[in-house]
Amino acid sequence: MKIFIDSAEVSEIREARSMGMVDGVTTNPSLVAKTGRPFREVIEEIVTIVDGPISAEVVALDADGMIREARLVHQIHQNIVCKIPMTVEGMKATAVLEKEGIRCNVTLVFSALQGLLAAKAGASFVSPFVGRLDDIGQDGMNLIEELVTIYHNYDFTTEIIVASIRHPMHVVESMLMGAHIATIPFKVIKQMANHPLTDKGIAAFLADWEKAGGSLT
């Protein structure tokens, strides 16, 4: 499974990349706004850090506006993937853009039917938001299981990006279900690297090292 970092903070992206695990980046208007920097400036820096798909979202609500914005964003770099909202207008835009060779990531997907429409429109990626489904009392991971099955049944090439990940178990379940990608906030990436038994083991090894003289020479 590929791992994307869900962030627009270049310091987080650089540190995650230094861990050797980042295959791509997803951003959205909210994440970019938190940086306090202009959208284009942020995206132009991110593409110099990660050589992989970089999702950048359009803000227009009509198909023509989405297409126009996506074309402009795609000019920044060949790795840019345009995030398109799951709406009727978004599907119209996705169908046009994918035929032009501009990859689309259909976002804000909350049902298997929406995921089906995105795949039928030709989307390169689809982003089901599992955490937000959990927030309203549904099991977000059920949606991932459904989409994995549907895409396999009908040989769709659309890749599933598990989004709105809130904790490491979302990542574990995504792997077990066969999702293609998980886009993970930096704080969750750090949680994935930690385990109390690892910390306990390191402390024990260091204590024994000191007893043994604590020297490599």
N, C-alpha and C positions, 0 to 999 in steps of 0.2 A: 504494500500500500504506500502511495506517495503521501508525503506530509507537506502541506502548505502552512505558512504562518499567516494568521488573520490579524494584520496590523498595518498601520501606516507610519509607525514610529521607526525611523531608520536605525536608531540605536538598538532597538529590539531585534530588528531584522538582521543587522550585522552580527549580533551576538548569537542568534539562532543559527545563522549560516556558519559561524565559526565552529558550531557543534557538528557540522557535516550532515545535517538532516533536511535542509529546506529545499524542496523541489519547486516551490512556487510561492506566490503571495496573493492574498485576497485583501482588497480594501473596500471601503464604502464611504459615502459622504460623511457619516458620523465619525468614522475613524480618522479621516483626513482633517475634519474640523477640529478634533482634539489636539492635533499637532500645532494649530495656529499658523500654519504655513499655506501658501497658495497651492491649489490642487496640482497644477502642472509641475511645479517645482518639486513636490513630493514624489510624484510618479517618475519624473525624469531621474531622480536620485535612486529610487528603488530599482529601476531597470539596470543600473550600474552595479548593483549588489548581488542580485539573484538572476541567474541565467535560466529562466523557466517562465511559465505562464504567470502574468501579473494582471489580476483582475481589477479593472477600474470601471466605476459605475456611471451610467448616463443618468440625467435627472429629468429629461423631458418626459411627458406623459403620453404624447401622441407618437405614432409610428414614424412619421416623417421627421419629427424632432429627434427621436432616438437614433434614427439612421444617420442624420446629419452629425449629431454629437459623437456617435460611435466612430464615424469616419475620421473625425478630427482627433479623437483620442488615439485611434489606431496609428495615426501618423507619428506619434511620439516614438514608438519602437515596435518592431515586429513581434515581440513577445506579449504585447498588450492583448488581453482578452476583455471584451466589453461586457460588463454586467448589465443585463436587461431584466426588468421586472416581469414577473409572471402575470401578465394581463393579456387581454385580446390584442391590444396595440403592440405589446411586447412580442407576442408571437409573430405578428406581421413583420415587425422589424427584424426579428431573429431570422426568419425565412429569407429575407432579402440580404442581410449581412453575411450569413453563412455562404450563400451562393457567390458572394463577392470575395470570399476567402477571409473574411473577418470573423474570427472565432468569438462565440458568444457563451456567456455563463448566465443561464437563466436563474434568477435569484428570487428569494421569498417564496419558495415552494413549500406547501404544507399538506399536500395530498398526493396520492398516487396518480390521480387523474391529471393533476397539473403536471406531474413529472412525465406522464405519457405525452401530453401536448407539447412539452418542451422538446422531447426526443423526436416527435413527429415533425416539428418545425425545423429539425436539423441542428439543434444546439450541440455545441462541442462539450459543454458541461452543464450540469444542473445542481443547484444548491438547495437541498432540503434543510430546513432550520429545526434541528431536533430540540434544542434547548427551549425555544419559544413554545413548542408544542408541550414540552414538559411543564412549562409555566402555567398552562391552562388546564392541567390535569390529564393530558393525554400522554401516551408513551411515544416519544419522538422516534425511538429506534425502531418501532414497528413500521414506520414509513420507510426507513432504510431497507429493511428486510423485504418489503413489498416492491420497492423500486429495483433492487438487485434481482429479484425473481422475474419481474416484468421485462427488464432490459435483457436478461438472459434468454427468456422465452422467445423473444422476437428479434434477437440479434441487433439491438440498438447499439450504436457505437458511442453514444453520449456517456461521458464519465460522470459518476456520482461524486460530488464533493460534499461530504458531511459537514454541515455548517452549524453555527450557534452551539458549539461544543462548550460545555460548562465544567467538565471534570474528566480525569483520565479514563474512567470507565466508559464514557462515550467513545473514546478512541479504541479501547479494547473490543467493545461490541461491534464497532465499525469494521475492524479487522476480521473478526469472526464471521461477520455477515458477508464479507467479500466486497465492501465498498472500495471504489478505486482510490479515493483521496479523502483525507481528513484535513480541514483547515482549522488550525488550533491557535488560540490566543497564547501569547508568550508565557503568561503566568501558568497555564496548563502544561505547556512544554516543560517548564522547570519542574512542575509537580511530577511529571512522568519520569524524570531522572532521579527522583528521590524515593527512598524507602527507609524506614526506621532501622531495619536489620542491616542495611548497608552502612548506615551511620554507626551502629553498634559494632559492626565488624571492623570498620576502620579504626575506631577508638581502641578496640582490643589489640589490633595489629600494632598500632603505634605504642601502646603500653608495653607490649612484648619486645618491640624494637628498642625501646629505651633500656629494658632489662638486659638486652643482648649487647649493649654498648652504644647503640645509636650511631654507627659509622659505616660508610660504604667502603672505607679503606682498611 
